[in-house]
Amino acid sequence: MLDILATEKYFILQHLKAGDVAADFTMGNGHDTLFLSQTVGSEGFVYAFDIQPSALVNTEKRLTDNNCPNNYQLICDSHHNAKEYIKQPIKAGMFNLGYLPGSGNKAVTTKRETTLKAIEAALDLLAPDGILLIAVYPGHEEGEIEGELINDMLSLMDRKQYCCVKFRIINSPTSSYFYIVESK
Ligand SMILES: C[S@@+](CC[C@H](N)C(=O)[O-])C[C@H]1O[C@@H](n2cnc3c(N)ncnc32)[C@H](O)[C@@H]1O
């Protein structure tokens, strides 16, 4: 059966290599930050964002426990402010939208207004031959609307500049799905 997380990583690894710069726009417990940090290695760099201070604590621990090199900056701010922190092009950006599973606080979820602004910022930062991955969780109301708005936004993007793809299990409507945006 399809492993959606492995599939997401497969697409990212077609673009992201050792020495590159990447961003995790929804740090959470740091699983994606760890993947990005390990992929770019000591010559690369990862910026990671979350609005919950506990996300930075948990991610720092995960990175340290896994002996990651000092190749990251954990930022406690909303991802729509990314351009205030990132001053260089990124080869990959990951959005894992929604709320932190198991956190007990479903109110701290990504929200459509800031998510769309953050995706715009990520597109501005994206290097040629780069990739954005945006995972959506339609099992809650805000997630469902977020996904529809992202779909509308990406559908209108210039095909000469970007290739936008949706990857969804169509017989499981509440399962997470993802978009990739590849820059030419
Ligand atoms: C599904 S979780 C991310 C899981 C994470 N990638 C991991 O590997 O554990 C979504 C995260 O987005 C964060 N978040 C919500 N709104 C945000 C915002 N405006 N800017 C940055 N992060 C935000 C939440 O606090 C939550 O930790």
The ligand as an SDF file (V2000), in Angstrom:
LIG
                    3D

 27 29  0  0  0  0  0  0  0  0999 V2000
    0.9360   18.9680   11.5990 C   0  0  0  0  0  0  0  0  0  0  0  0
    1.9600   19.8910   12.6740 S   0  0  0  0  0  0  0  0  0  0  0  0
    3.5590   19.7560   11.9270 C   0  0  0  0  0  0  0  0  0  0  0  0
    4.2580   18.4480   12.1580 C   0  0  0  0  0  0  0  0  0  0  0  0
    5.7440   18.5380   11.9620 C   0  0  0  0  0  0  0  0  0  0  0  0
    6.1370   18.8220   10.5960 N   0  0  0  0  0  0  0  0  0  0  0  0
    6.4960   17.3420   12.5030 C   0  0  0  0  0  0  0  0  0  0  0  0
    7.3560   16.8010   11.7780 O   0  0  0  0  0  0  0  0  0  0  0  0
    6.2660   16.9590   13.6580 O   0  0  0  0  0  0  0  0  0  0  0  0
    1.5650   21.5690   12.2870 C   0  0  0  0  0  0  0  0  0  0  0  0
    2.3580   22.5960   13.0790 C   0  0  0  0  0  0  0  0  0  0  0  0
    2.1310   23.8750   12.4930 O   0  0  0  0  0  0  0  0  0  0  0  0
    2.2620   24.8130   13.5270 C   0  0  0  0  0  0  0  0  0  0  0  0
    1.6970   26.1090   13.1050 N   0  0  0  0  0  0  0  0  0  0  0  0
    0.4070   26.5230   13.1810 C   0  0  0  0  0  0  0  0  0  0  0  0
    0.2850   27.7750   12.6830 N   0  0  0  0  0  0  0  0  0  0  0  0
    1.5440   28.1460   12.3000 C   0  0  0  0  0  0  0  0  0  0  0  0
    2.0790   29.3330   11.7270 C   0  0  0  0  0  0  0  0  0  0  0  0
    1.2920   30.3860   11.4400 N   0  0  0  0  0  0  0  0  0  0  0  0
    3.3960   29.3850   11.4660 N   0  0  0  0  0  0  0  0  0  0  0  0
    4.2040   28.3170   11.7460 C   0  0  0  0  0  0  0  0  0  0  0  0
    3.7530   27.1690   12.2890 N   0  0  0  0  0  0  0  0  0  0  0  0
    2.4310   27.0920   12.5660 C   0  0  0  0  0  0  0  0  0  0  0  0
    1.5470   24.1770   14.7000 C   0  0  0  0  0  0  0  0  0  0  0  0
    1.9470   24.7810   15.9030 O   0  0  0  0  0  0  0  0  0  0  0  0
    1.9810   22.7120   14.5700 C   0  0  0  0  0  0  0  0  0  0  0  0
    3.0900   22.4400   15.3570 O   0  0  0  0  0  0  0  0  0  0  0  0
  1  2  1  0
  2  3  1  0
  2 10  1  0
  3  4  1  0
  4  5  1  0
  5  6  1  0
  5  7  1  0
  7  8  2  0
  7  9  1  0
 10 11  1  0
 11 12  1  0
 11 26  1  0
 12 13  1  0
 13 14  1  0
 13 24  1  0
 14 15  1  0
 14 23  1  0
 15 16  2  0
 16 17  1  0
 17 18  1  0
 17 23  2  0
 18 19  1  0
 18 20  2  0
 20 21  1  0
 21 22  2  0
 22 23  1  0
 24 25  1  0
 24 26  1  0
 26 27  1  0
M  CHG  2   2   1   9  -1
M  END
$$$$
